[in-house]
Amino acid sequence: MITPMKKYTFLVFHKDYEAFLSELREAGVVHVTQRAAGLAEDADLQALIARRAELKHLLQQGCPDQLIQDRNDIETRIKATLKEAEHMAVWGEFSSETLARLKEAGYTLYYYTCPKKAFKEEWGFEVSEADKNVYFVTVGEPLENDIATAFRFTKSNAELQLDLEGLNGLLAAANARIEAWKLANEDALKKELVEVEQQIDWKQVTLNTESTAEGSLCVLEGFCPVDETPALETKLQALSAALYYESEDPSPEDATPIKLHNNWFSKLFEPLTGMYGWPNYGEFDPTPILGPFFLLFFALCIGDAGYGLLLILIGALIHKGKLKIEMFDGLGPIIMALGVGCTIVGYLMGTFFGINLYAAEWFPEAAKSVMFNNLGTNGKIGEYDVMMVLALAIGVVHICLAMVIKALCYTKRFGFKETASAWGWLTLILGGLIIAVLAVTEVFSPEVTRIALIAVGAVSALGIFIFNKPGRNPLINIGAGLWDTYQMATGILGDVLSYIRLYALGLAGGMLGAAFNNLGTMVLGESPNVGTWIGFILIVVFGHVLNLLMACLGAFVHPLRLTFVEYFKNSGYEGSGKLYRPFKK
């Protein structure tokens, strides 16, 4: 949910303004309103922002660019030397000094390579064979033909190994210089970064201050969470500065920041909301809905209880600091939550590391009773797989929920008159679905069903075609309603069908896991020994690790798409808000 805010306007005598700002920063609860103009033109502010970027860059890479460049140059030379050693390995061990003395004595050597089938002994002395090629030497005169290719001859392998030893020593020294620089400067850089951040905040606040009464008064606007206002006002009343302030509820025109206040579970998924965009102050925070649905979608895409247990273990190790993966830093709790969801849903789907638990004779029958395969007839609803029907049903619920939220939020923000079209579509789709379910289950008789459909259609038509824009020409409203009908008819069907991906990804992951199990079993054979057991373990472990990685990638991307496209579009979510960032130390 979004924390309610109060808008404050401060009027301060200019001589007391710096003291007031110091006290305001001490309070640390007021988000200062940002002005569009003035910030980009201020040279001092831009210099501070540039310095902040420089400090962050230094802290991220751990040293100045020159030290990094020196190390990169050495690593490039090492790679080139290794490639050269591989290039020269075909000639075996030799002495460059001996070759030089032979040349002084009048014996000039020329080095060639050609396909083995084309080589003729009269061309020269064969040294070695590699990759179906012959490497040979001629003495005295160069070989002139179109078959043999002159070989670029450099240092011996022994000499190249000596070069590598020297370069590795230089690399170790370069790494030592980087570590020494980091040890000597990191704390000072962090301290300076904090100071620069505070200077930037102070500068931005002063630039967002307006002067009035010929510069004798300073005016500042900001926002404070409602639960922080008592402490703020107590502090303001204790100030000796010449200060006047007033507070009011924010208006729709105000750029009110948002502060999310969610329970521990929803808070795990706030970064996903931020990936799309934070809600506006007047919007509904989508995180409490996004969280459980993303967890369900992720679990359906993985579709394996064994993989869920692995995710719980990985998440716990990351959270405890036992497993350090930079890109997953701080994400241990959400990985554990996703693992729990995968374990439960995977069990209901009857899959454990690619093993079909529902078909396994050794698995207790009582434990199979809650699995999805018991739904319908032999895991089928009509002619369709129960998981496919379930995925589509989840899509219908998800989109209907989005439309309910859109109607409620738009009514709260703009009033019922301005949202008649949204209510019309909600009545038509949700009402139609409810009537269909009641008719299929024979709760409604055919006559009652007909009357209910006529009533729902009539009410929906009024909202969609007549009252979609109050005060506008009715003919224009009808035309707009027809266009809206076309978009909804083509869009809703496609949106619902998009949820089949939940079924497809879960099915693909389960089939691939089972394929690795079958391949391992084939290697194991009917008379297993140590070698076949090793092969079995390698295939199964490698296969399931690969399958888990691919499944996690798909299970992250596709639920995000269903949320960001299908759900947010139908819920009318804008996501253009700014986070609450108080002026504080």
N, C-alpha and C positions, 0 to 999 in steps of 0.2 A: 504494500500500500504506500501511498504518497503522504508524507508528513505535512499537515497544514502549516501554512506560513503566515506571518504578519509582515506588512510592508511598513518600514520606518522612514521618516523624513527628518533629518537633523539640520538644525540651523544654529551655527556656532560663530561666535565673534572671532575674527581672523587671528588675533593675538593668542587666543586659546586653542587654536585649531590643532597644532601639533600635539599638545598635551591631551586633547580629546582623542586624537587618532591613536596615541599610545595606550590610553585606557580602553579604547574600542578593540585594539588588537589583543590586549590582556584578556578581555572578555571572551574573544575568539568565537563568537556565535553569529556575527552579522556578515551576510554575503552582500558585498557592495555591488550596486547596479553598474553595469558596464555601458559606457557610451561608445557609439560607433566611431565617432570622429576624435582625432587628437592623439590616439595612442600610437598609430603607425608613424606619425610625423615626428614624434619626440626622439631626438638622437640619443639622449641618455638612456631612455628605456630600451631602445634597440641595441645599444652597446651592452647593457646588462643581459638582455636575452641572448645575444651572441656569446657572451661569456658563459652563460648557463649551458648553452649547447656545447661549447668547447669543454667545459668541466665534465659534463655527462659523457662526452665522447672519450675523454681521457680515462674516466673511471670505468667505462665499459671495456675498453681494450687494454687498460692497465699501464699504459706508458705513451710517450709521444710518438707521432707518426714515423719519425726518422728511425727510432729503434725498431719499430715493426718492419719498416722498409729494409733495414740492414739484415734482419733475420730472414725476411722473405727472399732477399738476394742470395743469401747463403743456401737456403733451401732449394732455390732454383738451380744453383750451381751443383748441388748434391744430386738432384734429379738428372741433370745433364751428364754428370760423371757416371752415374749408374747406367744410364742409357748407353754411354760410350763404352763402358766395361762390357755390357751385354753385346754390343756391336763387335768388340775385339776378341770376345771369348773364343771364337772359332779358330783363332790362330795359336791358341795355347800359350805357354810361357816362353818368353824370349827376352833378350837384352837389347835395349835400344843402343847401348854403347857398342855392342858387337856388330850390330847392323851398320853403325856409323863407320867402324873400322873397315868393314868389308867394302863399303862404298869408297873409302879413301884408297883401298888397294885396287880399285877398278872393277869391283864386282857390284854393279847396281842391280838391286832387286825390284821387280815390278809385281804387284799383287792383283789377282783377278778372281772372279767368281763366275760360274756358269752352271746351267742345268747338268745334273750328273749324266744324263743320257747323251749329252752333246760333247762331253769332255774327251779330249784326245791326249794320250800320254806324251806325245811329242811337243805339246804346247808348253809343258813345264812340270814342276814337282808338286804333286798333290800334298796338301797339308792336312786337310780335314774335310768331312762331309757333314752337312746340316741342312734340314728342311729341303731335301732332294736336290741340294746344290753342292758343287765341289768348289773348294777354295784352294787355289794353287799359286805358285810363284814361278816367274821366269827370271833368268839371270842374263844380264848384259844388254839385251835389246827388248824393247816393248813389243807386245803381241799385237798384231794388226788383223783383226777379224770382227765380224758383226755379231758373234755369239757371246764371247766373253766380255764381262763388264769390269772395268777398273775399280778396284776396292780402295775406299778412303782409309789409309793406314795412319794410325796415330800412336799413342803410347801403349806399352805392354800392360797386361792385366795387373801385374805386380805394381807397376808404377801408378796405375789408376787406383789401386787399393790404397797406396800411400797417400794419394791425393784425397781419397775419401776420408781417411783417418784425420788428415789435417782439417778438412771441411767440417767434419763432425765435431772436432775440437772447437772450431770457430762458432759452430751452432750452439754448443753448450755454453760458450762464453757469452754469446748474444742473449740466450735465455737467462743466464745469470744476471746480466745487466738489466734486463727487463724486470726480473723479480726484485732486484735491489732497488730499482727506481720506484717500483710499486710499494715496497716496504717503507721506503723513505718518504713517499709523497701522498699515499692514499688517504691517510687520516686528515692531512692538511687540506686535500682537495675536497673531501666530504664536508669538512667544516666550512670551507669557502663556499661550497655549493649551497649550504643552508643559509649563509649570510647573503649570497646573491639572490636566492629565492625570496628572502625577506625584503631585500631592497626592491626587487621587482614588484612585490605585493604593495609595498609602501608607495612606490612611484605610480602604480596603476590606480591606487586609491586617490592620490592627489590629483592625477589627471582626470579622474571621474568626478572631481569636486567642481561645483559651479560657484562662481562668485556673484554676489548681488550687493545692492546698496553701495555702489561705487567701490567694491572690493573690501568693504568692512565686514561683510558677513559671508560665511562659507556654507553652502548647501550640499548635503550628501544624502543619497537614497540607498537603502539596502533592505534585505529580507532576513528574518530570523524565524526559526521554527517556533511554533506556538508554545511547546513545552519548555523552551529556553527563555521565553519573554519575561517571566517574573524575575529571574536572576539578572537579566540584562537591565531591566528597568530599575531594580534596586541599585545596581552599579551606577547607572546614569544619574540617579537622584543624589548619589553621594559625591558626584563630581563638583569641584569648585569652579569649573569653567563656566563661562556665560553660554548656556546651552538651552535651546528649546527643541523639543521633538514631539512628533505625533505619530501614532500608529493606526493602521487601517487594514482591512482585508484586501488582498490583491485583486485587481480588476483583470478581466480577460486581456486587456491591452498591455498589461505589464509583463516584462520578461522575467517571470517568477522562476527561480531555480527550484529544482526538485531534490528532495531527500527521501530515499527509499527506507521504509521501515517494515521489514519482513521477518518472519520466523526463521529459525536456523535452516530449515529445509529449503525454503524459497530463496534464501540468501545465497545458497550454493549456485543458483542459476542466474543470479544477477549479471555476471559477466556475459552471458549469452544475450540478455536484453541489451546490454551496452554495445555488443557487436552490431546490432541493427540501428540502435539509437535510443536514447533515454526518452521516457514519456514527457509530454508537456504537462504543466501544472494542472490543467483542467482535464487531462486524460486519465484513463484507468491504467494502473500499473499492471502490465501483462505478465509479470514474473510469477505470481501465484498460480496462474493458469499454465504458463509456459513450462514451469518446472515439472509437474507430474506428467504432462503429456510428452515432453521431451524424454523423460525417463522411460515412459511406456514405449515410445517409438524406438528409442535406442535398444531397449530390451528385445523388442520384436525383430529388429534388424539383426541382432546377434543371435538370438534364438537358441542358446545353448547354456545349460546350467553349469557345465564344467568351466566354460569361459567366464561365466559370472563369478565363480569362486576364485579364478585367477585374477580377475580385476579387483576383487575385494582385497586379495593379498598384495597386489601391486600398489593399490591405493594406500593400504595401511603402511607399507614400507616407505612410500614417498612421504606420507604424513609424519612418520616417526623419524625421518631423516636418514633411514637405512639405505634407501635407494635414491640417488641424486640424478635426476634428469631435468636439465635446465628448463625445457619447454613445458614441463609438468609441475614446476615449482609452485607450491601452494594449492595444487589441484587434487591433493590426496583425498580429501573428504568427498568431493563430487565423484571421483573415480570409484570410491567405495560404495557410494549411493547407487551409481549406475551398475556396479557389480551385483549389489543386492537385487536390483530390479531384474537384471539378466538371469540371476539364479532362480528367482521365483517364476518368471515368464518361461525360461528355458525348461524348467521342470514341468510346467503346465503344457508346454509343447512336446514334452517327452523326449528331449535330446540332451545327452551328456557326453561331451567330447566326441560328437558324431555318432554315438551309439543310440539307436532307437529304443528307448526304455519301454515304450508302449508295446513293442513287438518282442521284447526280451522275455523269455520264459522264466528266467531267474529273478526278475523284478516282481515284488509282491503285487498281487492283483488289487489289494485294497488301496495301494498307493497310486494305482493307475486310474482309480475311479474319478479323480478330479481333473484329469487331463482333457485337453480340448478335443482329442480324438473321440471322446465319449459323447460329444455334442452331435446332434443330427443322427444320420444313419451311417455307421462305419466311417465316421470322420467326414461325411458329406452332408451338405444341406442342399437338397435337390441334386443337381449335377455338378455342384461346385465344391471345391475343398473348403472345409470349415474355416481355415486360416485366411483364405482369400475373402470370404464373406465377412469374417471378423474385422479384417483390415478396412474394408469398405464401410462397415458399420461404425468403426471408430472415426473414419473420415466424416461421415454424416453427422455424428455427435459433435466432432471438433468444429465443423463449419457452422452448425446450428448454434453452438455456444458462442462462436465469434459474432454471429448475427444478433444474438440476444445482447451481448455486451455492446455492440455498435449502437443498437436502438436505445439502450439505457443511457450510455455515455453521451450520445448525441442529444438526447432529450435533456439531460442534466446541463449540458453546455449551451445548447441553442434553443431549448424549449420544444414542446410537443409539436407545435404548428410547423416548425422547420424540419421535423423528422418524420412526417407522416409517411413518406415513401419507404423509409427504413422499417417502420412498423408494418406497413402493407406487405412488404416482402417477407418479413418475419412471420406474419400471420399466415401468409399463403404457404410457405415452405414448412414451417413447424406445425401449423394446423393441419396441413395436408398429410404430413407424416403420421401425426397422432390419429387422424381419422382412418388412414389406411391400416394402421396397426389394429385399431378397434374393430374395423370391418373384417380383417383377416381372422382375428380371434373370435369373431361372431358376437362381440359385445354389442356392436351396432347392427341392427337389421338393415337390409338393403334400402328401405324407405328412409330410415333415420340417417343412413350414410349419405343418401342423395340430398336430403335437406341440409345436413351439416356442410357438405361440399358447396352447395349453393350459397350458404351464409358466409362461409370463409372466402369464397371467390368474390362475393359482392363487397365485403368489407375490405378485402385486399385491393380490389380494383379501384375503390375510392381513394385509398392512400397512394397507389402507384400512378394512376392516370389523372385524377382530378385535383387532389390536394397536395401534390408533391412539391409545389412551390406556391405558397399562399400569395395572393395579390397579382399573380401573373395571368395572362390571357389563357382561358381554359383550353383552347386549341393548341397552344404552345405546350401546355402541361401534358396533353394527350400525346403529342409528338415526342416529348421528352420521355414519357412513360413507355412508349413503344420502343424507343432506342434503348432505354434501360432494360426492357424485357428481353431484347435481342442479346444484350451483353450478359445478362444474368443467365439466360437459357444456355448460351454457349459456354459461359464461364463456370457455372456451378457444376455441370456435368464433368468438365475437365478437371476441376478441383477435386471432386470426389474420387475420380479414377486415379488421380495422382497417389492416393493412399495405397494403391496396389503394390507400390514399391516396398512397403513394409513386409508384405507377404513374400515378394520375390527375393528380397535380400536375405530374409530368414531362411527361405527354402534353399537358396544357393549356398549359403554358409553351411547349412546342415548336410547338404549333398557332398560338398567338398570335403568336410570333415570325415564323412563316412567313406569317401573315396580313399583318403589317406589311410584310414583304418584297414580297408580291404587290401590296399597295396602292401601295407606292413604285414598283414596276415599271409599274403601270398609269399612274401620273402621268408617269413618264419617257417612255412611249410608244415607238413604233417609230422616230421621228425626233427624238431628244432635242436640246434646245438648252439655253442657259444657264438659262432659267427653269424648265424641267422638271427639270434636274439639281439646282437649288436645292430644288425641291419634293420630289424624291426623297430628297435628303440629310436634309432636315428631318423628313420622315415616318419614315424608317428610324431616324435617331438618336433622335428623341422616342419612337418606338414601342418601341425596344429598351431605352431607359433606363427607361421606364414598366414594361415587362415584367420587367426585372431587379429593380426595386424590389418589385413585387408578388410575384415568385417568391422573393426573399430572405425576405420576410415569412412566406410560407407554408412555406418551407424551414426556417425557424427554429422556428415554432410547432408544426408537426405532428410533426417528429422529437422535440421535447421531450415532446409528449403521448405518443408511442409509448414513450418512455423512462420518463416519470413514472407513467404509468398501466399500460400492458401489461407492461413489463419489471419495474419495481419491485414491482408487485403480485405477479407470479409468482415473484419472487426473494425475497419476504418482507422487503424492505428497509424499515427503519423511518425512518432519517434524523433521529434526534432527539439526536444528539451535539453536543458543544460543542468548538470549536477550542481548541487549546493556546495559551494567552496568558500567557507568563512574566512574572513580576514583575521589571521591569528599568527602567533609565533610558531 
